[in-house]
Amino acid sequence: MTLPIAYVLGLFLLALILFAWDYLYVDIVALLLLLALTVPGILTPSEALGGFGNDTLIVLISLFVMIVLNTL
């Protein structure tokens, strides 16, 4: 097992623990993981941010915004 694979596996296990522990919000954990993969060069910035242009993700973000605004 190479060092980058061990690093990603460790981040994956950390993410599972943080998701289960529910100490931080899920979106904050996801953004921190994205940052933790981009800074050391595991992902390029274009790979890391490429998913934000997906139409499905834009629809889901819009739905979350509508839900939050509806609860105010």
mmCIF file as Biopython writes it, N, C-alpha, C and O atoms, coordinates in Angstrom:
data_model
#
loop_
_atom_site.group_PDB
_atom_site.id
_atom_site.type_symbol
_atom_site.label_atom_id
_atom_site.label_alt_id
_atom_site.label_comp_id
_atom_site.label_asym_id
_atom_site.label_entity_id
_atom_site.label_seq_id
_atom_site.pdbx_PDB_ins_code
_atom_site.Cartn_x
_atom_site.Cartn_y
_atom_site.Cartn_z
_atom_site.occupancy
_atom_site.B_iso_or_equiv
_atom_site.auth_seq_id
_atom_site.auth_asym_id
_atom_site.pdbx_PDB_model_num
ATOM 1   N N  . MET A ? 1  ? 0.861   -1.171 0.000   1.0 0.0 1  A 1 
ATOM 2   C CA . MET A ? 1  ? 0.000   0.000  0.000   1.0 0.0 1  A 1 
ATOM 3   C C  . MET A ? 1  ? 0.907   1.233  0.000   1.0 0.0 1  A 1 
ATOM 4   O O  . MET A ? 1  ? 1.819   1.362  0.817   1.0 0.0 1  A 1 
ATOM 5   N N  . THR A ? 2  ? 0.630   2.110  -0.922  1.0 0.0 2  A 1 
ATOM 6   C CA . THR A ? 2  ? 1.429   3.330  -1.022  1.0 0.0 2  A 1 
ATOM 7   C C  . THR A ? 2  ? 0.920   4.379  -0.034  1.0 0.0 2  A 1 
ATOM 8   O O  . THR A ? 2  ? -0.168  4.249  0.528   1.0 0.0 2  A 1 
ATOM 9   N N  . LEU A ? 3  ? 1.722   5.411  0.162   1.0 0.0 3  A 1 
ATOM 10  C CA . LEU A ? 3  ? 1.361   6.466  1.114   1.0 0.0 3  A 1 
ATOM 11  C C  . LEU A ? 3  ? 0.086   7.219  0.711   1.0 0.0 3  A 1 
ATOM 12  O O  . LEU A ? 3  ? -0.753  7.465  1.578   1.0 0.0 3  A 1 
ATOM 13  N N  . PRO A ? 4  ? -0.100  7.600  -0.573  1.0 0.0 4  A 1 
ATOM 14  C CA . PRO A ? 4  ? -1.372  8.277  -0.923  1.0 0.0 4  A 1 
ATOM 15  C C  . PRO A ? 4  ? -2.606  7.407  -0.695  1.0 0.0 4  A 1 
ATOM 16  O O  . PRO A ? 4  ? -3.662  7.908  -0.307  1.0 0.0 4  A 1 
ATOM 17  N N  . ILE A ? 5  ? -2.469  6.103  -0.936  1.0 0.0 5  A 1 
ATOM 18  C CA . ILE A ? 5  ? -3.618  5.220  -0.700  1.0 0.0 5  A 1 
ATOM 19  C C  . ILE A ? 5  ? -3.935  5.149  0.788   1.0 0.0 5  A 1 
ATOM 20  O O  . ILE A ? 5  ? -5.103  5.180  1.176   1.0 0.0 5  A 1 
ATOM 21  N N  . ALA A ? 6  ? -2.906  5.055  1.619   1.0 0.0 6  A 1 
ATOM 22  C CA . ALA A ? 6  ? -3.119  5.022  3.063   1.0 0.0 6  A 1 
ATOM 23  C C  . ALA A ? 6  ? -3.715  6.341  3.551   1.0 0.0 6  A 1 
ATOM 24  O O  . ALA A ? 6  ? -4.555  6.351  4.451   1.0 0.0 6  A 1 
ATOM 25  N N  . TYR A ? 7  ? -3.282  7.448  2.958   1.0 0.0 7  A 1 
ATOM 26  C CA . TYR A ? 7  ? -3.808  8.765  3.324   1.0 0.0 7  A 1 
ATOM 27  C C  . TYR A ? 7  ? -5.302  8.862  3.008   1.0 0.0 7  A 1 
ATOM 28  O O  . TYR A ? 7  ? -6.089  9.316  3.838   1.0 0.0 7  A 1 
ATOM 29  N N  . VAL A ? 8  ? -5.682  8.436  1.816   1.0 0.0 8  A 1 
ATOM 30  C CA . VAL A ? 8  ? -7.095  8.490  1.417   1.0 0.0 8  A 1 
ATOM 31  C C  . VAL A ? 8  ? -7.924  7.534  2.265   1.0 0.0 8  A 1 
ATOM 32  O O  . VAL A ? 8  ? -9.044  7.865  2.654   1.0 0.0 8  A 1 
ATOM 33  N N  . LEU A ? 9  ? -7.387  6.351  2.556   1.0 0.0 9  A 1 
ATOM 34  C CA . LEU A ? 9  ? -8.103  5.404  3.406   1.0 0.0 9  A 1 
ATOM 35  C C  . LEU A ? 9  ? -8.298  5.969  4.810   1.0 0.0 9  A 1 
ATOM 36  O O  . LEU A ? 9  ? -9.363  5.805  5.405   1.0 0.0 9  A 1 
ATOM 37  N N  . GLY A ? 10 ? -7.269  6.637  5.340   1.0 0.0 10 A 1 
ATOM 38  C CA . GLY A ? 10 ? -7.398  7.271  6.648   1.0 0.0 10 A 1 
ATOM 39  C C  . GLY A ? 10 ? -8.434  8.376  6.652   1.0 0.0 10 A 1 
ATOM 40  O O  . GLY A ? 10 ? -9.206  8.507  7.601   1.0 0.0 10 A 1 
ATOM 41  N N  . LEU A ? 11 ? -8.453  9.179  5.580   1.0 0.0 11 A 1 
ATOM 42  C CA . LEU A ? 11 ? -9.476  10.225 5.474   1.0 0.0 11 A 1 
ATOM 43  C C  . LEU A ? 11 ? -10.875 9.631  5.374   1.0 0.0 11 A 1 
ATOM 44  O O  . LEU A ? 11 ? -11.827 10.173 5.935   1.0 0.0 11 A 1 
ATOM 45  N N  . PHE A ? 12 ? -10.994 8.519  4.661   1.0 0.0 12 A 1 
ATOM 46  C CA . PHE A ? 12 ? -12.285 7.849  4.529   1.0 0.0 12 A 1 
ATOM 47  C C  . PHE A ? 12 ? -12.783 7.367  5.893   1.0 0.0 12 A 1 
ATOM 48  O O  . PHE A ? 12 ? -13.951 7.554  6.236   1.0 0.0 12 A 1 
ATOM 49  N N  . LEU A ? 13 ? -11.900 6.752  6.658   1.0 0.0 13 A 1 
ATOM 50  C CA . LEU A ? 13 ? -12.287 6.283  7.988   1.0 0.0 13 A 1 
ATOM 51  C C  . LEU A ? 13 ? -12.611 7.453  8.917   1.0 0.0 13 A 1 
ATOM 52  O O  . LEU A ? 13 ? -13.550 7.382  9.709   1.0 0.0 13 A 1 
ATOM 53  N N  . LEU A ? 14 ? -11.830 8.522  8.815   1.0 0.0 14 A 1 
ATOM 54  C CA . LEU A ? 14 ? -12.119 9.724  9.608   1.0 0.0 14 A 1 
ATOM 55  C C  . LEU A ? 14 ? -13.479 10.311 9.241   1.0 0.0 14 A 1 
ATOM 56  O O  . LEU A ? 14 ? -14.227 10.749 10.115  1.0 0.0 14 A 1 
ATOM 57  N N  . ALA A ? 15 ? -13.793 10.319 7.954   1.0 0.0 15 A 1 
ATOM 58  C CA . ALA A ? 15 ? -15.093 10.837 7.513   1.0 0.0 15 A 1 
ATOM 59  C C  . ALA A ? 15 ? -16.229 9.982  8.057   1.0 0.0 15 A 1 
ATOM 60  O O  . ALA A ? 15 ? -17.245 10.512 8.507   1.0 0.0 15 A 1 
ATOM 61  N N  . LEU A ? 16 ? -16.066 8.672  8.020   1.0 0.0 16 A 1 
ATOM 62  C CA . LEU A ? 16 ? -17.106 7.797  8.560   1.0 0.0 16 A 1 
ATOM 63  C C  . LEU A ? 16 ? -17.323 8.051  10.048  1.0 0.0 16 A 1 
ATOM 64  O O  . LEU A ? 16 ? -18.458 8.081  10.524  1.0 0.0 16 A 1 
ATOM 65  N N  . ILE A ? 17 ? -16.226 8.234  10.773  1.0 0.0 17 A 1 
ATOM 66  C CA . ILE A ? 17 ? -16.339 8.494  12.207  1.0 0.0 17 A 1 
ATOM 67  C C  . ILE A ? 17 ? -17.025 9.838  12.451  1.0 0.0 17 A 1 
ATOM 68  O O  . ILE A ? 17 ? -17.896 9.942  13.315  1.0 0.0 17 A 1 
ATOM 69  N N  . LEU A ? 18 ? -16.636 10.862 11.698  1.0 0.0 18 A 1 
ATOM 70  C CA . LEU A ? 18 ? -17.246 12.179 11.885  1.0 0.0 18 A 1 
ATOM 71  C C  . LEU A ? 18 ? -18.712 12.190 11.474  1.0 0.0 18 A 1 
ATOM 72  O O  . LEU A ? 18 ? -19.527 12.860 12.107  1.0 0.0 18 A 1 
ATOM 73  N N  . PHE A ? 19 ? -19.058 11.446 10.409  1.0 0.0 19 A 1 
ATOM 74  C CA . PHE A ? 19 ? -20.465 11.362 10.014  1.0 0.0 19 A 1 
ATOM 75  C C  . PHE A ? 19 ? -21.279 10.650 11.085  1.0 0.0 19 A 1 
ATOM 76  O O  . PHE A ? 19 ? -22.399 11.065 11.384  1.0 0.0 19 A 1 
ATOM 77  N N  . ALA A ? 20 ? -20.737 9.584  11.667  1.0 0.0 20 A 1 
ATOM 78  C CA . ALA A ? 20 ? -21.463 8.822  12.683  1.0 0.0 20 A 1 
ATOM 79  C C  . ALA A ? 20 ? -21.526 9.581  14.006  1.0 0.0 20 A 1 
ATOM 80  O O  . ALA A ? 20 ? -22.528 9.505  14.717  1.0 0.0 20 A 1 
ATOM 81  N N  . TRP A ? 21 ? -20.472 10.305 14.338  1.0 0.0 21 A 1 
ATOM 82  C CA . TRP A ? 21 ? -20.394 11.034 15.597  1.0 0.0 21 A 1 
ATOM 83  C C  . TRP A ? 21 ? -21.317 12.241 15.583  1.0 0.0 21 A 1 
ATOM 84  O O  . TRP A ? 21 ? -21.836 12.642 16.624  1.0 0.0 21 A 1 
ATOM 85  N N  . ASP A ? 22 ? -21.523 12.823 14.405  1.0 0.0 22 A 1 
ATOM 86  C CA . ASP A ? 22 ? -22.430 13.951 14.197  1.0 0.0 22 A 1 
ATOM 87  C C  . ASP A ? 22 ? -22.037 15.171 15.028  1.0 0.0 22 A 1 
ATOM 88  O O  . ASP A ? 22 ? -22.902 15.922 15.480  1.0 0.0 22 A 1 
ATOM 89  N N  . TYR A ? 23 ? -20.742 15.367 15.228  1.0 0.0 23 A 1 
ATOM 90  C CA . TYR A ? 23 ? -20.260 16.542 15.949  1.0 0.0 23 A 1 
ATOM 91  C C  . TYR A ? 23 ? -20.216 17.761 15.033  1.0 0.0 23 A 1 
ATOM 92  O O  . TYR A ? 23 ? -20.533 18.872 15.458  1.0 0.0 23 A 1 
ATOM 93  N N  . LEU A ? 24 ? -19.825 17.555 13.780  1.0 0.0 24 A 1 
ATOM 94  C CA . LEU A ? 24 ? -19.811 18.607 12.776  1.0 0.0 24 A 1 
ATOM 95  C C  . LEU A ? 24 ? -20.921 18.336 11.763  1.0 0.0 24 A 1 
ATOM 96  O O  . LEU A ? 24 ? -21.376 17.204 11.601  1.0 0.0 24 A 1 
ATOM 97  N N  . TYR A ? 25 ? -21.338 19.387 11.095  1.0 0.0 25 A 1 
ATOM 98  C CA . TYR A ? 25 ? -22.330 19.208 10.042  1.0 0.0 25 A 1 
ATOM 99  C C  . TYR A ? 25 ? -21.724 18.410 8.887   1.0 0.0 25 A 1 
ATOM 100 O O  . TYR A ? 25 ? -20.515 18.449 8.657   1.0 0.0 25 A 1 
ATOM 101 N N  . VAL A ? 26 ? -22.572 17.694 8.174   1.0 0.0 26 A 1 
ATOM 102 C CA . VAL A ? 26 ? -22.123 16.836 7.089   1.0 0.0 26 A 1 
ATOM 103 C C  . VAL A ? 26 ? -21.456 17.649 5.985   1.0 0.0 26 A 1 
ATOM 104 O O  . VAL A ? 26 ? -20.442 17.217 5.438   1.0 0.0 26 A 1 
ATOM 105 N N  . ASP A ? 27 ? -21.995 18.804 5.649   1.0 0.0 27 A 1 
ATOM 106 C CA . ASP A ? 27 ? -21.410 19.595 4.574   1.0 0.0 27 A 1 
ATOM 107 C C  . ASP A ? 27 ? -20.050 20.161 4.960   1.0 0.0 27 A 1 
ATOM 108 O O  . ASP A ? 27 ? -19.181 20.309 4.102   1.0 0.0 27 A 1 
ATOM 109 N N  . ILE A ? 28 ? -19.852 20.478 6.231   1.0 0.0 28 A 1 
ATOM 110 C CA . ILE A ? 28 ? -18.546 20.968 6.678   1.0 0.0 28 A 1 
ATOM 111 C C  . ILE A ? 28 ? -17.511 19.847 6.602   1.0 0.0 28 A 1 
ATOM 112 O O  . ILE A ? 28 ? -16.376 20.075 6.185   1.0 0.0 28 A 1 
ATOM 113 N N  . VAL A ? 29 ? -17.901 18.647 7.003   1.0 0.0 29 A 1 
ATOM 114 C CA . VAL A ? 29 ? -16.986 17.503 6.912   1.0 0.0 29 A 1 
ATOM 115 C C  . VAL A ? 29 ? -16.622 17.239 5.457   1.0 0.0 29 A 1 
ATOM 116 O O  . VAL A ? 29 ? -15.460 16.976 5.148   1.0 0.0 29 A 1 
ATOM 117 N N  . ALA A ? 30 ? -17.595 17.305 4.569   1.0 0.0 30 A 1 
ATOM 118 C CA . ALA A ? 30 ? -17.325 17.057 3.155   1.0 0.0 30 A 1 
ATOM 119 C C  . ALA A ? 30 ? -16.382 18.107 2.571   1.0 0.0 30 A 1 
ATOM 120 O O  . ALA A ? 30 ? -15.480 17.771 1.804   1.0 0.0 30 A 1 
ATOM 121 N N  . LEU A ? 31 ? -16.582 19.357 2.924   1.0 0.0 31 A 1 
ATOM 122 C CA . LEU A ? 31 ? -15.681 20.401 2.422   1.0 0.0 31 A 1 
ATOM 123 C C  . LEU A ? 31 ? -14.286 20.284 3.013   1.0 0.0 31 A 1 
ATOM 124 O O  . LEU A ? 31 ? -13.302 20.554 2.324   1.0 0.0 31 A 1 
ATOM 125 N N  . LEU A ? 32 ? -14.184 19.886 4.276   1.0 0.0 32 A 1 
ATOM 126 C CA . LEU A ? 32 ? -12.869 19.671 4.871   1.0 0.0 32 A 1 
ATOM 127 C C  . LEU A ? 32 ? -12.145 18.497 4.201   1.0 0.0 32 A 1 
ATOM 128 O O  . LEU A ? 32 ? -10.932 18.548 3.993   1.0 0.0 32 A 1 
ATOM 129 N N  . LEU A ? 33 ? -12.886 17.454 3.869   1.0 0.0 33 A 1 
ATOM 130 C CA . LEU A ? 33 ? -12.282 16.329 3.153   1.0 0.0 33 A 1 
ATOM 131 C C  . LEU A ? 33 ? -11.831 16.739 1.760   1.0 0.0 33 A 1 
ATOM 132 O O  . LEU A ? 33 ? -10.771 16.317 1.297   1.0 0.0 33 A 1 
ATOM 133 N N  . LEU A ? 34 ? -12.614 17.541 1.108   1.0 0.0 34 A 1 
ATOM 134 C CA . LEU A ? 34 ? -12.226 18.044 -0.210  1.0 0.0 34 A 1 
ATOM 135 C C  . LEU A ? 34 ? -10.950 18.861 -0.114  1.0 0.0 34 A 1 
ATOM 136 O O  . LEU A ? 34 ? -10.066 18.744 -0.962  1.0 0.0 34 A 1 
ATOM 137 N N  . LEU A ? 35 ? -10.853 19.679 0.906   1.0 0.0 35 A 1 
ATOM 138 C CA . LEU A ? 35 ? -9.646  20.470 1.139   1.0 0.0 35 A 1 
ATOM 139 C C  . LEU A ? 35 ? -8.459  19.574 1.494   1.0 0.0 35 A 1 
ATOM 140 O O  . LEU A ? 35 ? -7.338  19.813 1.044   1.0 0.0 35 A 1 
ATOM 141 N N  . ALA A ? 36 ? -8.713  18.541 2.303   1.0 0.0 36 A 1 
ATOM 142 C CA . ALA A ? 36 ? -7.642  17.627 2.712   1.0 0.0 36 A 1 
ATOM 143 C C  . ALA A ? 36 ? -7.133  16.788 1.542   1.0 0.0 36 A 1 
ATOM 144 O O  . ALA A ? 36 ? -6.003  16.302 1.581   1.0 0.0 36 A 1 
ATOM 145 N N  . LEU A ? 37 ? -7.930  16.614 0.525   1.0 0.0 37 A 1 
ATOM 146 C CA . LEU A ? 37 ? -7.474  15.889 -0.663  1.0 0.0 37 A 1 
ATOM 147 C C  . LEU A ? 37 ? -6.827  16.810 -1.682  1.0 0.0 37 A 1 
ATOM 148 O O  . LEU A ? 37 ? -6.013  16.352 -2.485  1.0 0.0 37 A 1 
ATOM 149 N N  . THR A ? 38 ? -7.157  18.078 -1.674  1.0 0.0 38 A 1 
ATOM 150 C CA . THR A ? 38 ? -6.630  19.017 -2.661  1.0 0.0 38 A 1 
ATOM 151 C C  . THR A ? 38 ? -5.277  19.582 -2.249  1.0 0.0 38 A 1 
ATOM 152 O O  . THR A ? 38 ? -4.378  19.695 -3.083  1.0 0.0 38 A 1 
ATOM 153 N N  . VAL A ? 39 ? -5.119  19.937 -0.985  1.0 0.0 39 A 1 
ATOM 154 C CA . VAL A ? 39 ? -3.886  20.594 -0.529  1.0 0.0 39 A 1 
ATOM 155 C C  . VAL A ? 39 ? -2.640  19.729 -0.748  1.0 0.0 39 A 1 
ATOM 156 O O  . VAL A ? 39 ? -1.645  20.245 -1.258  1.0 0.0 39 A 1 
ATOM 157 N N  . PRO A ? 40 ? -2.646  18.440 -0.388  1.0 0.0 40 A 1 
ATOM 158 C CA . PRO A ? 40 ? -1.425  17.658 -0.623  1.0 0.0 40 A 1 
ATOM 159 C C  . PRO A ? 40 ? -1.234  17.213 -2.075  1.0 0.0 40 A 1 
ATOM 160 O O  . PRO A ? 40 ? -0.197  16.635 -2.403  1.0 0.0 40 A 1 
ATOM 161 N N  . GLY A ? 41 ? -2.195  17.465 -2.938  1.0 0.0 41 A 1 
ATOM 162 C CA . GLY A ? 41 ? -2.046  17.141 -4.346  1.0 0.0 41 A 1 
ATOM 163 C C  . GLY A ? 41 ? -2.630  15.803 -4.759  1.0 0.0 41 A 1 
ATOM 164 O O  . GLY A ? 41 ? -2.338  15.321 -5.854  1.0 0.0 41 A 1 
ATOM 165 N N  . ILE A ? 42 ? -3.448  15.188 -3.911  1.0 0.0 42 A 1 
ATOM 166 C CA . ILE A ? 42 ? -4.120  13.945 -4.286  1.0 0.0 42 A 1 
ATOM 167 C C  . ILE A ? 42 ? -5.091  14.226 -5.423  1.0 0.0 42 A 1 
ATOM 168 O O  . ILE A ? 42 ? -5.176  13.456 -6.380  1.0 0.0 42 A 1 
ATOM 169 N N  . LEU A ? 43 ? -5.818  15.323 -5.318  1.0 0.0 43 A 1 
ATOM 170 C CA . LEU A ? 43 ? -6.714  15.787 -6.374  1.0 0.0 43 A 1 
ATOM 171 C C  . LEU A ? 43 ? -6.229  17.138 -6.888  1.0 0.0 43 A 1 
ATOM 172 O O  . LEU A ? 43 ? -5.697  17.946 -6.128  1.0 0.0 43 A 1 
ATOM 173 N N  . THR A ? 44 ? -6.416  17.371 -8.169  1.0 0.0 44 A 1 
ATOM 174 C CA . THR A ? 44 ? -6.153  18.700 -8.705  1.0 0.0 44 A 1 
ATOM 175 C C  . THR A ? 44 ? -7.355  19.587 -8.386  1.0 0.0 44 A 1 
ATOM 176 O O  . THR A ? 44 ? -8.446  19.068 -8.151  1.0 0.0 44 A 1 
ATOM 177 N N  . PRO A ? 45 ? -7.184  20.898 -8.371  1.0 0.0 45 A 1 
ATOM 178 C CA . PRO A ? 45 ? -8.341  21.766 -8.107  1.0 0.0 45 A 1 
ATOM 179 C C  . PRO A ? 45 ? -9.479  21.566 -9.104  1.0 0.0 45 A 1 
ATOM 180 O O  . PRO A ? 45 ? -10.647 21.656 -8.725  1.0 0.0 45 A 1 
ATOM 181 N N  . SER A ? 46 ? -9.166  21.299 -10.359 1.0 0.0 46 A 1 
ATOM 182 C CA . SER A ? 46 ? -10.243 21.075 -11.337 1.0 0.0 46 A 1 
ATOM 183 C C  . SER A ? 46 ? -10.984 19.776 -11.051 1.0 0.0 46 A 1 
ATOM 184 O O  . SER A ? 46 ? -12.197 19.709 -11.251 1.0 0.0 46 A 1 
ATOM 185 N N  . GLU A ? 47 ? -10.282 18.741 -10.586 1.0 0.0 47 A 1 
ATOM 186 C CA . GLU A ? 47 ? -10.959 17.502 -10.209 1.0 0.0 47 A 1 
ATOM 187 C C  . GLU A ? 47 ? -11.795 17.694 -8.951  1.0 0.0 47 A 1 
ATOM 188 O O  . GLU A ? 47 ? -12.901 17.163 -8.845  1.0 0.0 47 A 1 
ATOM 189 N N  . ALA A ? 48 ? -11.266 18.448 -8.006  1.0 0.0 48 A 1 
ATOM 190 C CA . ALA A ? 48 ? -11.968 18.646 -6.738  1.0 0.0 48 A 1 
ATOM 191 C C  . ALA A ? 48 ? -13.242 19.460 -6.910  1.0 0.0 48 A 1 
ATOM 192 O O  . ALA A ? 48 ? -14.253 19.177 -6.267  1.0 0.0 48 A 1 
ATOM 193 N N  . LEU A ? 49 ? -13.200 20.459 -7.765  1.0 0.0 49 A 1 
ATOM 194 C CA . LEU A ? 49 ? -14.355 21.336 -7.941  1.0 0.0 49 A 1 
ATOM 195 C C  . LEU A ? 49 ? -15.207 20.963 -9.148  1.0 0.0 49 A 1 
ATOM 196 O O  . LEU A ? 49 ? -16.215 21.617 -9.416  1.0 0.0 49 A 1 
ATOM 197 N N  . GLY A ? 50 ? -14.823 19.936 -9.867  1.0 0.0 50 A 1 
ATOM 198 C CA . GLY A ? 50 ? -15.547 19.540 -11.076 1.0 0.0 50 A 1 
ATOM 199 C C  . GLY A ? 50 ? -16.968 19.086 -10.825 1.0 0.0 50 A 1 
ATOM 200 O O  . GLY A ? 50 ? -17.832 19.269 -11.682 1.0 0.0 50 A 1 
ATOM 201 N N  . GLY A ? 51 ? -17.228 18.502 -9.673  1.0 0.0 51 A 1 
ATOM 202 C CA . GLY A ? 51 ? -18.569 18.004 -9.389  1.0 0.0 51 A 1 
ATOM 203 C C  . GLY A ? 51 ? -19.585 19.087 -9.114  1.0 0.0 51 A 1 
ATOM 204 O O  . GLY A ? 51 ? -20.788 18.836 -9.188  1.0 0.0 51 A 1 
ATOM 205 N N  . PHE A ? 52 ? -19.127 20.295 -8.794  1.0 0.0 52 A 1 
ATOM 206 C CA . PHE A ? 52 ? -20.061 21.372 -8.482  1.0 0.0 52 A 1 
ATOM 207 C C  . PHE A ? 52 ? -20.780 21.893 -9.719  1.0 0.0 52 A 1 
ATOM 208 O O  . PHE A ? 52 ? -21.761 22.624 -9.587  1.0 0.0 52 A 1 
ATOM 209 N N  . GLY A ? 53 ? -20.327 21.544 -10.903 1.0 0.0 53 A 1 
ATOM 210 C CA . GLY A ? 53 ? -20.996 21.970 -12.126 1.0 0.0 53 A 1 
ATOM 211 C C  . GLY A ? 53 ? -22.039 20.991 -12.610 1.0 0.0 53 A 1 
ATOM 212 O O  . GLY A ? 53 ? -22.674 21.227 -13.638 1.0 0.0 53 A 1 
ATOM 213 N N  . ASN A ? 54 ? -22.232 19.902 -11.898 1.0 0.0 54 A 1 
ATOM 214 C CA . ASN A ? 54 ? -23.202 18.889 -12.282 1.0 0.0 54 A 1 
ATOM 215 C C  . ASN A ? 54 ? -24.623 19.416 -12.062 1.0 0.0 54 A 1 
ATOM 216 O O  . ASN A ? 54 ? -24.917 20.024 -11.032 1.0 0.0 54 A 1 
ATOM 217 N N  . ASP A ? 55 ? -25.492 19.178 -13.032 1.0 0.0 55 A 1 
ATOM 218 C CA . ASP A ? 55 ? -26.878 19.674 -12.941 1.0 0.0 55 A 1 
ATOM 219 C C  . ASP A ? 55 ? -27.623 19.083 -11.750 1.0 0.0 55 A 1 
ATOM 220 O O  . ASP A ? 55 ? -28.405 19.781 -11.104 1.0 0.0 55 A 1 
ATOM 221 N N  . THR A ? 56 ? -27.393 17.820 -11.456 1.0 0.0 56 A 1 
ATOM 222 C CA . THR A ? 56 ? -28.080 17.179 -10.339 1.0 0.0 56 A 1 
ATOM 223 C C  . THR A ? 56 ? -27.706 17.827 -9.021  1.0 0.0 56 A 1 
ATOM 224 O O  . THR A ? 56 ? -28.564 18.035 -8.163  1.0 0.0 56 A 1 
ATOM 225 N N  . LEU A ? 57 ? -26.447 18.145 -8.856  1.0 0.0 57 A 1 
ATOM 226 C CA . LEU A ? 57 ? -26.000 18.784 -7.631  1.0 0.0 57 A 1 
ATOM 227 C C  . LEU A ? 57 ? -26.598 20.181 -7.481  1.0 0.0 57 A 1 
ATOM 228 O O  . LEU A ? 57 ? -26.953 20.589 -6.375  1.0 0.0 57 A 1 
ATOM 229 N N  . ILE A ? 58 ? -26.709 20.900 -8.564  1.0 0.0 58 A 1 
ATOM 230 C CA . ILE A ? 58 ? -27.306 22.241 -8.518  1.0 0.0 58 A 1 
ATOM 231 C C  . ILE A ? 58 ? -28.777 22.155 -8.116  1.0 0.0 58 A 1 
ATOM 232 O O  . ILE A ? 58 ? -29.258 22.994 -7.354  1.0 0.0 58 A 1 
ATOM 233 N N  . VAL A ? 59 ? -29.488 21.159 -8.613  1.0 0.0 59 A 1 
ATOM 234 C CA . VAL A ? 59 ? -30.896 20.968 -8.238  1.0 0.0 59 A 1 
ATOM 235 C C  . VAL A ? 59 ? -31.005 20.622 -6.758  1.0 0.0 59 A 1 
ATOM 236 O O  . VAL A ? 59 ? -31.875 21.149 -6.065  1.0 0.0 59 A 1 
ATOM 237 N N  . LEU A ? 60 ? -30.129 19.736 -6.261  1.0 0.0 60 A 1 
ATOM 238 C CA . LEU A ? 60 ? -30.180 19.365 -4.848  1.0 0.0 60 A 1 
ATOM 239 C C  . LEU A ? 60 ? -29.850 20.551 -3.941  1.0 0.0 60 A 1 
ATOM 240 O O  . LEU A ? 60 ? -30.502 20.744 -2.914  1.0 0.0 60 A 1 
ATOM 241 N N  . ILE A ? 61 ? -28.861 21.333 -4.306  1.0 0.0 61 A 1 
ATOM 242 C CA . ILE A ? 61 ? -28.537 22.524 -3.513  1.0 0.0 61 A 1 
ATOM 243 C C  . ILE A ? 61 ? -29.712 23.490 -3.507  1.0 0.0 61 A 1 
ATOM 244 O O  . ILE A ? 61 ? -30.015 24.091 -2.476  1.0 0.0 61 A 1 
ATOM 245 N N  . SER A ? 62 ? -30.371 23.643 -4.638  1.0 0.0 62 A 1 
ATOM 246 C CA . SER A ? 62 ? -31.538 24.524 -4.710  1.0 0.0 62 A 1 
ATOM 247 C C  . SER A ? 62 ? -32.665 24.024 -3.809  1.0 0.0 62 A 1 
ATOM 248 O O  . SER A ? 62 ? -33.343 24.814 -3.153  1.0 0.0 62 A 1 
ATOM 249 N N  . LEU A ? 63 ? -32.857 22.707 -3.783  1.0 0.0 63 A 1 
ATOM 250 C CA . LEU A ? 63 ? -33.888 22.148 -2.903  1.0 0.0 63 A 1 
ATOM 251 C C  . LEU A ? 63 ? -33.551 22.376 -1.440  1.0 0.0 63 A 1 
ATOM 252 O O  . LEU A ? 63 ? -34.433 22.712 -0.649  1.0 0.0 63 A 1 
ATOM 253 N N  . PHE A ? 64 ? -32.286 22.199 -1.066  1.0 0.0 64 A 1 
ATOM 254 C CA . PHE A ? 64 ? -31.890 22.451 0.318   1.0 0.0 64 A 1 
ATOM 255 C C  . PHE A ? 64 ? -32.098 23.915 0.693   1.0 0.0 64 A 1 
ATOM 256 O O  . PHE A ? 64 ? -32.529 24.214 1.806   1.0 0.0 64 A 1 
ATOM 257 N N  . VAL A ? 65 ? -31.797 24.819 -0.219  1.0 0.0 65 A 1 
ATOM 258 C CA . VAL A ? 65 ? -32.008 26.244 0.053   1.0 0.0 65 A 1 
ATOM 259 C C  . VAL A ? 65 ? -33.487 26.523 0.238   1.0 0.0 65 A 1 
ATOM 260 O O  . VAL A ? 65 ? -33.863 27.282 1.132   1.0 0.0 65 A 1 
ATOM 261 N N  . MET A ? 66 ? -34.340 25.921 -0.593  1.0 0.0 66 A 1 
ATOM 262 C CA . MET A ? 66 ? -35.779 26.138 -0.463  1.0 0.0 66 A 1 
ATOM 263 C C  . MET A ? 66 ? -36.301 25.580 0.862   1.0 0.0 66 A 1 
ATOM 264 O O  . MET A ? 66 ? -37.175 26.181 1.488   1.0 0.0 66 A 1 
ATOM 265 N N  . ILE A ? 67 ? -35.772 24.439 1.288   1.0 0.0 67 A 1 
ATOM 266 C CA . ILE A ? 67 ? -36.200 23.849 2.567   1.0 0.0 67 A 1 
ATOM 267 C C  . ILE A ? 67 ? -35.789 24.752 3.725   1.0 0.0 67 A 1 
ATOM 268 O O  . ILE A ? 67 ? -36.574 24.984 4.645   1.0 0.0 67 A 1 
ATOM 269 N N  . VAL A ? 68 ? -34.566 25.259 3.680   1.0 0.0 68 A 1 
ATOM 270 C CA . VAL A ? 68 ? -34.087 26.123 4.763   1.0 0.0 68 A 1 
ATOM 271 C C  . VAL A ? 68 ? -34.890 27.418 4.789   1.0 0.0 68 A 1 
ATOM 272 O O  . VAL A ? 68 ? -35.268 27.883 5.864   1.0 0.0 68 A 1 
ATOM 273 N N  . LEU A ? 69 ? -35.154 27.999 3.647   1.0 0.0 69 A 1 
ATOM 274 C CA . LEU A ? 69 ? -35.928 29.238 3.606   1.0 0.0 69 A 1 
ATOM 275 C C  . LEU A ? 69 ? -37.369 29.010 4.039   1.0 0.0 69 A 1 
ATOM 276 O O  . LEU A ? 69 ? -37.996 29.914 4.591   1.0 0.0 69 A 1 
ATOM 277 N N  . ASN A ? 70 ? -37.900 27.821 3.798   1.0 0.0 70 A 1 
ATOM 278 C CA . ASN A ? 70 ? -39.260 27.514 4.178   1.0 0.0 70 A 1 
ATOM 279 C C  . ASN A ? 70 ? -39.387 27.352 5.693   1.0 0.0 70 A 1 
ATOM 280 O O  . ASN A ? 70 ? -40.457 27.602 6.249   1.0 0.0 70 A 1 
ATOM 281 N N  . THR A ? 71 ? -38.315 26.938 6.366   1.0 0.0 71 A 1 
ATOM 282 C CA . THR A ? 71 ? -38.387 26.757 7.816   1.0 0.0 71 A 1 
ATOM 283 C C  . THR A ? 71 ? -38.190 28.071 8.572   1.0 0.0 71 A 1 
ATOM 284 O O  . THR A ? 71 ? -38.433 28.116 9.778   1.0 0.0 71 A 1 
ATOM 285 N N  . LEU A ? 72 ? -37.761 29.130 7.909   1.0 0.0 72 A 1 
ATOM 286 C CA . LEU A ? 72 ? -37.543 30.406 8.612   1.0 0.0 72 A 1 
ATOM 287 C C  . LEU A ? 72 ? -38.833 31.120 8.898   1.0 0.0 72 A 1 
ATOM 288 O O  . LEU A ? 72 ? -38.822 32.204 9.482   1.0 0.0 72 A 1 
#
